[in-house]
Amino acid sequence: MNISGHRLSSAEIESAIVSHPSVSEAGVIGKPHPIKGNVAKAFIILKAGVKASDDLVEISRSTSRKLLVR
């Protein structure tokens, strides 16, 4: 998918998110965006005993953003 001029695969983003120790599985789809071309939407399954939190949401966002900077 093309996100703000950067070519990324959903598998690449999924792999980055799953690298977090609290994440069990992740799935990513591209969704059309009028300005950016596409945006990535992630579906994340946490490991047993891990509670969802705003911190985990921000960690998944920042992990995905790092792919754009490389």
C-alpha positions, 0 to 999 in steps of 0.5 A: 500500500502507498501511505503518504508516498511510502510503499509498505506491505501489510505484512511488514507493518504486521511484523513490526506490531507483532514484535511487541511482547504484548501482542500475539497476532496482528492483521493490517489492511489499507483503507483509502484516505483522501489526503494520504492515499491510504492509511493502515488499519491494524487489528491486534490480538493481545497475549493472554493476561494483557489488558488493552490500554492507551499506552499499547495503542500509542506503542502500535502507532509509533511502531508503524510510524518508524517504518515510514522513517527508515 
